């Protein structure tokens, strides 16, 4: 218990440190779109309610809470599949499981942008980015409290034209389960992830911002009703505080109805994004999830409504 307590205190202490944002900030911004139709349908308020392979991204501490082996896949084409002829797709594959007090997870997140036009004439090019995850977690119970901690090693791999980039990042998560109430914290890209592009003219150094997410979740009526709230903090951003709220209602065991809202930064103000979702389990070990994000990117005269599809299989 002393080890978990120490790690927990270290995690919360991370929020005290920030620095002036350097040039090249906001690399890998596509990863902050989020992962999983269930999470996105709940407004991305998922730090304290993360489960299965989705914990690899939202909070690695969640991986220690179950020993069930699960596989999750997600696919989406954000903002209506692209804007003005530019194609955009995101996909995720993840596997998680556990043994006694240990949990683990591996994952792959990919974003691909196609048909990016040259600014000085005809032709186009593509951009591809992959992020690989390796997560470990442990838990310890004392009386009626279950505390879990976890970490995720991330490998960033980007490519565009003749250029490529390779970087390494780290996430740290903590989750406290008080029964019907969960409190959680996740520090993403601790200390800022830094990597350099190679094979380009200038070979710029880019940074992935250090994001802090604090979450709380509760359940009522034997988990028929769940609610969650997240506060994401980016100390170096113009708008550093991002709120997320989500609800999930399961009238029967095989059906879940979801809704949420989140405040996303856009220019110098906030943009409210409403989300809806549904989950169906036609068989005990199979879950199909769908999320609908209403205009997550404000674009005058254009619909950026986004559909997200996920499937989860337990073994």
Secondary structure, DSSP 8 states (H G I E B T S, - for coil): -HHHHHHHHHHHHGGG------TT--TTGGGGG-S-HHHHHTTT--TTT--GGGHHHH-GGGGGG----EEEEEEE-GGGG-STT-EEEEEEEEEEEEETTEEEEEEEEEEEEEEEE-TTSS-EEEEEEEEEEEEEEEEEEETTEEEEEEEEEEEEEEEETTEEEEEEEEEEEEEEE-SSEEEEEEEESTT-EEEEEESSSS--EEEE--EEEEEEEEEETTTTEEEEEEEEE-TTSSS-EEEEEEEEEEEETTEEEEEEEEEEEETTEEEEEEEEEEEEEEETTEEEEEEEEE-SS--TT----EEEEEEEEE-
